[in-house]
């Protein structure tokens, strides 16, 4: 696209500082897809994240790795410097494997999968020193699937300030997992992020409640055709 070939000057630090100046914006959400589209996009996204953080904007990052755009290692090398600085990072169970924390394919229950993901996510959160690290989980059933999520968060403490590992806590929405039969398995990830950020930032809910709202919105989004969520707040609240 034209966007992928624009001159660097069009999305320089000066541009982004001007973009944020005087504007009230709660959230800046980015994905790893943009990083891999072109060198211009990669540099623009780095500048955008840097300037948003400078302005105190809440920044969320969904790795959303697409193998067709390049190796995971290349993407992660680009986003790793930001993982400990942005407010929320979203990864997938497949990406746990790329980070050396693969989940066994032989787990025969959703409960076992939930436990394994919690253990692995805490380990990755500790290693990357992420503030909040999230994973959307799905488990196939005879009809449809179960959907829930796991969220690890870092709490600063004496050990971290002295260079030791951070204190990480983890919550899971598995006890309120959503049973769904997707009409079309598209748009769930984006809807999940929207639901999670809405709950955390606008309504200041707990991580567990935010995760459940995000799961519900993702499931509702996939109850209709298309990857763009058209779920209303009334429909979301009715589904909780």
N, C-alpha and C positions, 0 to 999 in steps of 0.2 A: 504494500500500500504506500501511498504518498507519505504517510506518517513515519514509516520505517526508513525513509531516505531524507528526512528533513535535516537541515544544517544544524550542527550542535548549538550554534548561537541562539537558535529559536527556543531551546530548552536549557539554557545555562542557569547557573546559580542566580544570576541577576533576574532572570525571568521568574524563577520559582519564588524568590524572596518577594518580588513584586506581586506575585499571585496570592501569597499568603498575607501580605501587608494589608491591614485594615479590614480583613475579611473574617467573619466568624464561621469557622468550619470545625465541627466536632471531630471528624474522623477522616483519615486518608488511608484508603485501602488499595493495596497493590498485589499483583500476582507475579509468579515466576515466569509466566508466559511472555510478558513484555520484555523481560531481561534477555530472552533468547530469540527475539524476532530479528534484531539487527544490532550492530554496534551503536548506532544512533539511539535506538530505544534503550539499550543497556545504560549508556551514559546519561540519558535523560532521566531514567528511573533512579539512578544513584543520586543525581542532583536533587530530584524531587523528594526523596526520603530524607536526605541530609537537611534540606531546608525546612521540611515539615517538622523534623525533630528540633531544629533550632528555634522554631516558633512555638514549641510546646504542643503541637498537634498530636492527637492520639493516632498512632500508626499501626495498622494491622497488615500482615503479610501472609498470603496463602501461596505456598510453593507451587502447587498446581502444575507439577512437572509433566511435560508432554514429550515422550521419547522421540517423536518425529522431529522435534526442534533441536535435539542435541542430547549428549550424555548427562546423566544426573550430576556427575562429578563437576562438570563445567558450570551447571546452574548453581550448585551448592557453593562453589568457590566464590561466586558473585554475591550470594545472599548471606553467607556466613558472617561477614563483618557486621551485619545489621541484626542478626538473630538475638543478640543479647541487649540490643538497644530499643527495638520496636516493642510495642505493648503486647501484641498478640501474634503468634505464629501458628499457622495451620499446616499440618502435614498429613500424609495418608499412611495406612498400614504398609503399603508397598514401599514407601520411602523409609520406614523403619528398617527394612531390610537393607536398603542402600546405605543406611547409616550404621550398619553392622549389628542391628538389633532385630534380626528377622524373627517373625512369628511362625511357629510350626504350622504346616499345612494339615497336620494330622489331628488337630484339636477337634473333638466331636461334639462340643456343646458351646452355646453362646456364653455360658458362665465361664468356661475355661478360657475362651478367647478374651473375654473382658479382663480376667485376672492377668493373662499374659501381656496384654497391651498395657495395663497399668504399670506393671513392673518395667517393661521396656521404655515406656514414655518417661517415667521418673528418671531412669538412667540417662536418657538422651537429654532431658531437661537439665540435669546436673552438669553433664559434659558441655553443653552449649551455653549454659547460664541464661537460658531463656526466661523472660518474665512470666509469660503464660504460653503454654504449648498445648495444642489441641489436636485431637484425632476423631474423625467421624468413623463409626464402626457399623458394619453390616454383617448379618449372619443369615444365610439362606434357610428357609423353612419349606415344608411341603407346598405351602401356598404363600408366595411372597417372601418377605424377609423381615427380620427385626432390625431396627435402627436405633442406635444410641451413640453416646460420645464420651470420651475420656479427656479430662483437662488436668494438666500438671501446672503448678504455679510455684514460683520461687519467692521465698521470704528471706529477706536479708537478715544476717545474724553475725555473731562474732567470728565464726569460722570463715565466712565469705570475706569479711573485711580483712582477714589475715591471710587471704589467699587460699583458704580451704574451700571445700565444696559447699555450695549454697544449700540451704534447707529447702527441700521440695515437698510439697503436699500434692495429693492427687484426689480428684473426685470423678465419679462415674455416674452417668444417668441411666445405667443399666436397669436399676430397680423400676424405672419408669419407661423402659424401652418401648418404642412405637412399632407396632406391627403394621406393615404396609404391603400393598400389592401395586407397585408403580405402574401407572398407565404408560409412562415413558420415562426411562431412567436418565433424565437430563436435568441439569439445573440444580440438583440437590446440594452440591457443594457451595455454590454462590448463595443459595437461599439459607443454608446453615450459617454461613458467616453473617449474613444480614440479621438473622434472628438472634445470634449470639451478641453481636455488637449493640443491637437495639436494646436487649435486655440489660447488658452490663453498663452501657453509657447513658442511655436515656432513662432507664428505670432503676439502675443501681441494684440489680438483683444479685443473689449469690451465684457462684460459678455453677453449682448444680442446677439451679433453676434456669439460668441462662442457657446451659447445655440442653436442658429439656425443651425449652422454647425453640432453640435452634433445630433440634431433632424434629419437632412438630412442624415447623415451617418447611423444612426440607421435604418431609413426607407429603405435606399438603401440596407443595409445588409440583411434585411428581404425580399427583393425582390428575393432572391435566397435561395436555400436549404442549410442547415447547420448553425451551431452556430458560425462559425469562419468567420469573415468578409474578403471578398476577393475584396472589393471595392477599386478601384485605386484612386489616387488623382485626376486624370483627370476626372473620373466619378463623384467624389465628387464635384469638382468645377463646373462641368456642371449642377449638380443638385441644386446648391445654387440659 
